[in-house]
Amino acid sequence: MWDPAVYSRYADERARPFFELLSRVRAERPRLVVDLGCGSGELTAELGRRWPEADVHGVDSSPAMIAKAPPGPSFSVGDVRDWRPDRPVDVIFSNALLQWVPEHRELLARWVDEHLAPGGWLAFQVPGNFDAPSHAAVRPICASSAWSDRLGDLVRPDSVDGPEGYLTLLAGLGLEVDAWETTYVHVLSGENAVLTWISGTALRPMLDRLAGDEPAREAFLADCARVLDKAYPSRPYGTPFPFRRVFVVARKPAGVSA
């Protein structure tokens, strides 16, 4: 759901949780590593550098993202809800994808049961900022009389759990689980900095809906800018943007088959 241009602009911010997640995956010699929701693939290539002897494959639903993928790993365009590998996977990795999939708890259970190899690792990270002003301030705009007819159905409920929720889910499936959360304070630059950030992520469905109607698109962005600039005032050094993320690394016991 990232806009490719904004995705590139915030490369450092999106890479930091990726590497924090990766640092806790202690797979030694995996044969197959799959990155679900791989985006433009630069970070998938980091998985290849971590495990140079592994087959590394990235999957993303955006052809525009996959078109930017680097050489090294293999890539394919696809919906993770339909993903079914042809052999057990030793590391299933997913960075900032599952918040877009309301039924991801059922997906996690299927991946563990059907696709994760014995002794394999499941690692994922999701934003945990649904109640932050960046989201809470925009929901009333979409539900307002000015926008409800066009955008009201795009207001999403919170789709992710906290660390304890994922711990309970995956431990119940027999996995050894390490779950935690981190709040980063990103310092964003430029005018309407937080609006620019969420224009590439949370606002993508709204902006896609308004595509082709430039006056409406600009009016909607102006409404969002007013509330976001108030919620996140600019400082002399930039705009501080707290961003909570939830991390999970889990290992399947070696004696349990996929």
C-alpha angles and dihedrals in degrees: 000000000000118000103238094230094050090042089060094044092058097040095131094050094050093043096056097069089041092060093042089054093044092051090066096052106096100185107146109195109002117179098201126029120180126194110202114201091016097170112197092349103240090119092044086061087058088061087055091052090049092051107023094173094054129093102243120198131180127203126193134161094223117086088194090059095045089050088065095050117129126234119269109057121057119246139197138183113239149125112262089220087067097040113128116162120212093232138021115289122226096199124024107190128183126174118193098335111104096069086074093056112071092191094050093121089064089045091053090052091050093048091051095045101040110020112025113094122232106277089015128144130236116196128174141158128200133182111257097193102102092121093047118110090254087071105020093055094052098049094070090050091056090046094046123110090254095058111014095096092056104027109016094099091056095067103111128206118235104281102184136076131220122251093275092054093055091042090056093046098048098037086054087058090055099259129137103240137202111185129171144145135230131192112211120196104213117195107218125196133212136038118316088007099172091044089055090051096050092040085071095048127008095028095047095097091050094046091046089053090052094045111132093026101085097174091053092045092052092046091052092049090049090053090050093046092056095056096038095050088053093047093045109033117196119247129201089262096044138279116311111221117186111209123185119205131186120217130196130182117177135174127209114223113255093238096058115088126218 
